[in-house]
Amino acid sequence: DIVMTQTPLSLSVTPGQSASMSCKSSQSLLHRDEKKYLSWYVKRPGQSPQLLIYEASNRFSGVPDRFSGSGSGTEFTLKISRVEAEDVGIYYCMQSIQVPLTFGGGTKVEIK
Amino acid sequence: QVQLVESGGGVVQPGRSLRLSCSASGFIFSTSAMHWVRLAPGQGLEWLALISYDRSNEYYADSVKGRFTISRDNSKSTLYLQMNSLRAEDTAVYYCASSDIGGSGLVRYFNYWGQGTLVAVSS
């Protein structure tokens, strides 16, 4: 199984500042179709998980451009620019290049 | 708009069974691969099972293989999860999710999630 490792475990961010988190996979998520099968989700308190980024760097419909994703075959980053109070939650990366699909342990974002 | 509504959760004793349902609307259910994902207290998201749009393929996490069965009825736009031999560690909120499948046949992402249904396994 592909192991997804997220760091840090938690982040405390001042509104208006940026936040960055890492996700590393134990195997490359770059497929021969040249797509990276890495997506990012946020679980906000009291809400269902929501898709933010897919294929490592593509924002899903309706996701603010404050959210951006980047990365190579095994190392990925999610950045939130100009953090807002509504960004509180736990952020998860997930690989879907291989079954079983696996999530990282999550990074908790709190607002100072 | 897209809606996924889970039902069937509740409190159940260890070793017993439960069947969850997920009713879909607002998108073409019959062409979408579907999944079950859970979130246990104090834990992270855990993918459990996948069923292809036409029921030709099913995949499971090792933690539920042999105990849980995913199924679907496209005529009713409904996804199911039959959970047998339940254990305390199965206590979680269970979500159904739809996914987009790329040209390579791989899951690209989970585009829509239900609101979740709570399953508590306790004697």
HADDOCK unambig.tbl for C-alpha pairs under 7 A between the chains (distance, minus, plus):
assign (segid A and resid 37 and name CA) (segid B and resid 108 and name CA) 6.27 0.50 0.50
assign (segid A and resid 39 and name CA) (segid B and resid 109 and name CA) 6.25 0.50 0.50
assign (segid A and resid 48 and name CA) (segid B and resid 113 and name CA) 6.50 0.50 0.50
assign (segid A and resid 48 and name CA) (segid B and resid 114 and name CA) 6.74 0.50 0.50
assign (segid A and resid 48 and name CA) (segid B and resid 115 and name CA) 5.40 0.50 0.50
assign (segid A and resid 49 and name CA) (segid B and resid 113 and name CA) 6.74 0.50 0.50
assign (segid A and resid 51 and name CA) (segid B and resid 110 and name CA) 6.71 0.50 0.50
assign (segid A and resid 51 and name CA) (segid B and resid 111 and name CA) 6.15 0.50 0.50
assign (segid A and resid 54 and name CA) (segid B and resid 109 and name CA) 6.20 0.50 0.50
assign (segid A and resid 55 and name CA) (segid B and resid 108 and name CA) 6.98 0.50 0.50
assign (segid A and resid 96 and name CA) (segid B and resid 106 and name CA) 6.97 0.50 0.50
assign (segid A and resid 96 and name CA) (segid B and resid 107 and name CA) 5.71 0.50 0.50
assign (segid A and resid 96 and name CA) (segid B and resid 108 and name CA) 6.59 0.50 0.50
assign (segid A and resid 97 and name CA) (segid B and resid 106 and name CA) 6.46 0.50 0.50
assign (segid A and resid 100 and name CA) (segid B and resid 60 and name CA) 6.83 0.50 0.50
assign (segid A and resid 100 and name CA) (segid B and resid 61 and name CA) 5.75 0.50 0.50
assign (segid A and resid 101 and name CA) (segid B and resid 47 and name CA) 6.18 0.50 0.50
assign (segid A and resid 102 and name CA) (segid B and resid 47 and name CA) 6.44 0.50 0.50
assign (segid A and resid 103 and name CA) (segid B and resid 45 and name CA) 6.40 0.50 0.50
assign (segid A and resid 103 and name CA) (segid B and resid 46 and name CA) 6.59 0.50 0.50
assign (segid A and resid 105 and name CA) (segid B and resid 44 and name CA) 5.46 0.50 0.50
assign (segid A and resid 106 and name CA) (segid B and resid 44 and name CA) 6.48 0.50 0.50
